[in-house]
Amino acid sequence: MEDPLRYGAVSEAAYALKDLFQQVTSFEGSEVLSTHIETDHGRAVSPVSASFCIIDFMRTRMFIKGIAEAISFKLLEKKGNPVTVLYAGTGPFATLLTPLTTLFSPSQLKMVLIDLNPESLAYLRKTIDLFDMGDHVLEIIQADASTYQVETGRHPDIILSETMMPGLYREPIVNIFANLAAQCPRAIMIPELVRVEAALISNLSASGYEVLPLKTLMELSAATAAEMNKPECCPAIFHQGIEVEIPVNLDPVYTRLVLLTYIKTFSGNDLGLNQSSLTIPFFFKTAKLIKEFPQRLRFKYGTDSFPGFQYCGFTDLSQGWAR
C-alpha cells in the first residue's frame, strides 16, 4: 500500500525550492520584475508572479510528477534517443523542468525554453549556468508561444505550459496549445487535459462546498486544441457557444454560479477542486445570487487579448457577452 501523502513535507519542499532558486540567482522583487506583459493572446505574468507559483505545492508536485512520467513514457518509445520538451512560459527558473535534470541525463532529456519576458530569461540563463544545466538545453527563445513557429524537423516530443488560472481566465494557455498542437500533432501536451464545467455551489462551510454540476464547457487537450484552427470541427464553445440551463425549484443551498477546473497533468496525476490555486472555484465578477440569473445562459470562450469564458442570458444574445 502506498504511504499517505504528507502535505506538510510537500509544502516544505516547495518553499525550499523557491528559496533555493532565489538565493542562488540573487532574485529579488522589483517593479520591473513585478510587471506583467499584456499581449494579443493573453497576459504573460511577471517573473515575481511566476516564482510564487512554486509554493502552490500540490500544483508543483503534480506537474513535476506528470512531466517525469511523460518523459519516461517517451524514452521507451524513442528507444534510447533523448526526449525533447518544449517549455512555453518558463518564468525565471524553468521550475517544472529544472529539478528533473537531476533525474534525467542530457542523453535522456533536452529542453527548448520559451518565455516572452526578457527579465525572466535573464534569470533563467543564470539558473541554467549555476545549476550546470547547459547540456540539457537545446535553445532559449524569447517569443510569444501563442504565435511561435516550430522549425521544420525540430518538433518536440512533449509540450509543457502552465500559463493558466482558474477557469482558464486571462492567461494564454488555450491560445498556446491551439498554436503548438496544430504544428506538433504527435507531441504529448502537459497538462494532458483541462476540463472546465459550469456549476452551482453553496457558500463555503466547514465541510467545504456543496456542488451541483451543470455542464462541461471545455475539455482542453492536444486533440481539441488542434481542432480550434479547423472551422469545420472547431468546438462550439469558441464560436456560437454552449447553452447551460439552471434548474427550476433550485435548492436554496446553491447561491453562486461558478466555473470549476479539473487538471490532469499526465496519466494519474490530477488536481481536483481546491487542491491547487488553479482549481479553486472561479466566480464571475458580475455574479451575485442565482435568482438574479435567467434560467438559460449561453457560454463561449474568447481567445482575444483577454482570454476567458463569457456568458449572456439566452434571450439577450443581441446585447453582447459579460465576463
C-alpha positions in Angstrom: 0.0 0.0 0.0 1.3 3.5 -0.9 2.2 5.7 2.0 -0.3 8.5 2.6 0.8 11.8 1.2 2.4 14.1 3.8 1.2 17.5 2.8 3.5 19.3 5.2 6.5 17.7 3.7 5.4 18.6 0.2 4.8 22.2 1.2 8.2 22.5 2.9 9.9 21.1 -0.2 8.1 23.6 -2.4 9.1 26.6 -0.2 12.7 25.2 0.0 12.9 25.0 -3.8 11.7 28.6 -4.2 14.2 29.8 -1.6 17.0 27.9 -3.3 16.2 29.4 -6.7 16.0 32.9 -5.3 19.2 32.7 -3.2 21.3 31.1 -5.9 20.3 33.6 -8.6 20.0 36.6 -6.2 16.4 37.1 -7.4 14.8 40.0 -5.6 11.4 41.6 -6.2 11.4 45.0 -8.0 9.0 47.0 -10.1 10.3 45.7 -13.4 10.2 42.1 -12.1 6.6 42.6 -10.9 5.3 43.9 -14.3 3.1 41.7 -16.4 3.2 41.8 -20.2 -0.2 42.1 -22.0 -0.2 40.5 -25.4 -2.8 40.0 -28.2 -3.3 36.5 -26.8 -3.4 37.0 -23.0 -1.3 38.0 -20.1 2.4 36.9 -19.7 2.8 37.1 -16.0 5.7 38.8 -14.3 8.8 37.0 -13.1 7.7 37.6 -9.5 4.3 36.1 -10.1 5.8 33.1 -11.9 8.2 32.5 -8.9 5.3 32.4 -6.5 3.7 29.5 -8.4 6.3 27.2 -6.9 4.8 27.4 -3.5 1.4 26.2 -4.8 2.8 22.9 -3.7 0.3 20.4 -4.9 0.3 22.1 -8.3 4.1 21.9 -8.4 4.1 18.3 -7.3 1.5 17.1 -9.8 3.1 18.9 -12.7 6.6 17.6 -12.0 5.4 14.1 -11.4 3.3 14.2 -14.6 6.2 15.5 -16.6 8.6 12.9 -15.2 6.2 10.1 -16.2 5.7 11.6 -19.7 9.4 11.7 -20.2 9.8 8.1 -19.1 7.0 7.1 -21.4 8.6 8.8 -24.4 12.0 7.4 -23.6 10.6 3.9 -24.1 9.0 5.0 -27.4 12.2 6.6 -28.6 14.4 3.6 -27.8 17.5 5.4 -26.4 17.2 8.8 -28.1 16.6 11.9 -25.9 13.2 13.3 -25.3 12.8 17.0 -26.3 10.5 19.1 -24.1 9.3 22.5 -25.3 8.5 24.5 -22.2 6.3 27.5 -23.1 6.3 30.1 -20.4 9.3 29.1 -18.3 9.4 32.0 -15.9 12.8 32.9 -14.3 13.7 29.3 -13.2 12.0 26.8 -15.5 10.6 25.4 -12.3 8.9 22.3 -13.7 11.9 21.0 -15.6 15.0 22.2 -13.6 14.5 19.6 -10.8 14.2 16.8 -13.4 17.7 17.5 -14.7 18.8 15.6 -11.6 16.7 12.6 -12.6 17.3 12.5 -16.4 20.7 12.9 -18.0 21.4 15.2 -21.1 21.3 12.0 -23.2 17.7 11.5 -22.0 16.3 15.0 -21.7 16.7 18.0 -24.0 14.9 21.3 -23.4 13.7 24.2 -25.6 12.8 27.0 -23.3 10.5 29.8 -24.3 9.4 32.9 -22.5 8.3 36.4 -23.6 9.6 38.4 -20.7 13.3 39.4 -21.1 13.7 39.7 -17.3 12.6 36.1 -16.8 15.0 34.9 -19.5 17.9 36.8 -17.8 17.3 34.9 -14.6 16.7 31.7 -16.5 20.1 31.9 -18.1 21.6 32.4 -14.6 19.7 29.4 -13.3 21.0 27.2 -16.2 24.6 28.3 -15.6 24.5 28.0 -11.8 22.9 24.5 -11.8 25.1 23.4 -14.7 22.2 22.5 -16.9 23.7 23.7 -20.2 24.0 20.2 -21.7 20.2 19.7 -21.2 19.3 22.9 -23.1 18.9 23.0 -26.9 17.7 26.6 -27.2 16.4 29.5 -25.2 13.9 31.6 -27.1 12.3 35.0 -26.4 8.9 34.7 -28.1 5.2 34.6 -27.6 4.4 30.9 -27.6 0.9 31.7 -29.0 2.5 32.6 -32.3 5.8 30.8 -32.2 6.6 28.7 -35.2 8.4 25.4 -34.6 11.3 24.9 -37.1 10.9 22.1 -39.6 12.4 18.9 -38.3 12.7 20.2 -34.7 9.3 19.2 -33.4 9.3 18.4 -29.6 8.1 15.2 -28.0 6.4 17.0 -25.2 4.9 20.5 -25.0 4.6 21.9 -21.5 2.8 25.1 -20.5 1.4 26.2 -17.1 0.3 29.6 -18.3 -3.2 29.4 -16.7 -5.5 30.5 -14.0 -8.8 29.0 -12.6 -11.4 28.9 -15.3 -8.8 29.4 -18.0 -9.0 33.1 -17.3 -6.7 35.9 -18.6 -3.6 33.8 -19.3 -2.8 32.3 -22.8 -2.7 28.5 -22.4 -5.6 28.0 -24.8 -4.0 30.1 -27.5 -0.6 28.5 -26.8 -2.0 25.0 -27.1 -4.0 25.9 -30.2 -0.9 27.2 -31.9 1.5 24.4 -30.9 -0.8 21.4 -31.1 -1.5 22.1 -34.7 2.2 22.2 -35.5 3.2 19.2 -33.4 0.4 16.6 -33.7 2.5 13.7 -32.2 3.6 15.6 -29.1 2.2 15.0 -25.6 0.7 18.1 -24.2 1.1 18.8 -20.5 -1.3 19.3 -18.9 -2.8 16.4 -20.8 -6.4 17.6 -20.0 -8.0 20.7 -18.6 -11.8 20.4 -18.1 -13.9 23.4 -17.2 -17.5 23.0 -16.2 -20.3 25.4 -15.2 -21.7 24.6 -11.8 -23.7 25.9 -8.9 -22.1 25.9 -5.4 -23.1 26.7 -1.9 -21.4 29.2 0.4 -18.2 27.8 1.8 -18.7 25.9 5.1 -16.5 23.9 7.5 -17.3 20.8 5.4 -16.5 22.6 2.1 -18.8 23.4 -0.8 -22.0 21.7 -2.0 -21.6 21.4 -5.7 -24.2 20.9 -8.4 -22.5 20.4 -11.8 -24.4 21.9 -14.8 -22.4 21.2 -18.0 -18.9 20.7 -19.2 -17.9 23.8 -21.3 -14.5 22.8 -22.5 -12.0 19.9 -22.4 -8.7 21.3 -23.5 -6.4 18.6 -24.8 -4.0 18.1 -27.7 -6.9 16.9 -29.9 -9.3 19.8 -29.1 -6.6 22.4 -29.3 -5.7 21.2 -32.8 -9.3 21.5 -33.8 -9.5 25.1 -32.9 -7.9 26.1 -36.1 -10.3 24.0 -38.3 -13.5 25.8 -39.0 -15.4 22.6 -39.8 -14.7 21.0 -36.4 -13.8 23.9 -34.1 -15.5 23.2 -30.7 -18.8 25.1 -30.3 -17.5 26.9 -27.2 -15.3 29.1 -29.4 -18.0 30.4 -31.7 -21.7 30.1 -31.1 -21.3 28.9 -27.5 -22.8 26.3 -25.3 -26.2 26.5 -23.6 -26.5 25.9 -19.9 -29.8 25.6 -18.0 -30.2 26.4 -14.3 -32.7 24.1 -12.8 -36.1 25.4 -11.6 -37.1 25.0 -8.0 -33.4 25.1 -7.1 -32.4 24.1 -3.6 -31.6 27.4 -1.8 -28.3 26.0 -0.6 -26.9 26.8 -4.1 -26.0 30.5 -4.2 -23.3 31.1 -6.8 -22.7 30.3 -10.4 -19.1 29.3 -10.9 -16.6 27.6 -13.2 -14.8 24.5 -11.8 -11.5 23.4 -13.3 -10.1 19.9 -13.3 -6.5 19.2 -14.4 -4.8 16.0 -15.5 -1.1 16.8 -15.9 -0.3 13.3 -17.3 -1.5 9.8 -16.5 -2.9 9.6 -13.0 -1.6 12.9 -11.7 -4.7 15.0 -11.2 -5.7 18.2 -9.5 -9.4 18.5 -8.4 -11.5 21.1 -6.6 -9.5 23.3 -4.2 -6.3 21.1 -4.5 -4.5 24.0 -6.1 -4.8 27.7 -6.8 -5.7 26.6 -10.4 -8.7 24.5 -9.3 -10.4 26.9 -6.8 -13.9 27.9 -8.0 -13.9 30.8 -10.5 -16.6 33.3 -9.5 -17.9 35.6 -12.2 -17.3 39.3 -11.4 -20.9 40.2 -12.0 -22.4 37.1 -10.5 -24.4 37.5 -7.3 -27.3 35.3 -6.2 -28.5 32.6 -8.5 -32.0 34.1 -8.5 -30.7 37.1 -10.5 -29.8 34.9 -13.5 -32.1 33.8 -16.3 -32.9 30.1 -16.4 -30.8 29.6 -19.5 -27.4 31.0 -20.2 -25.0 30.7 -23.1 -21.3 30.5 -22.6 -18.5 30.9 -25.1 -14.7 31.3 -24.7 -13.0 34.4 -26.1 -9.4 33.9 -27.4 -8.6 37.6 -27.8 -6.2 39.7 -25.7 -8.3 39.0 -22.6 -9.0 35.2 -22.8 -11.8 33.7 -20.8 -15.3 32.5 -20.6 -18.1 34.9 -21.3 -21.9 34.4 -20.8 -25.2 36.0 -21.6 -28.8 35.3 -20.9 -30.3 33.1 -23.6 -32.8 35.8 -24.7 -30.1 38.6 -24.5 -27.7 37.4 -27.2 -28.0 40.6 -29.2 -26.9 42.6 -26.1 -23.4 41.1 -26.0 -21.5 38.9 -23.6 -20.4 39.5 -20.0 -17.3 38.3 -18.3 
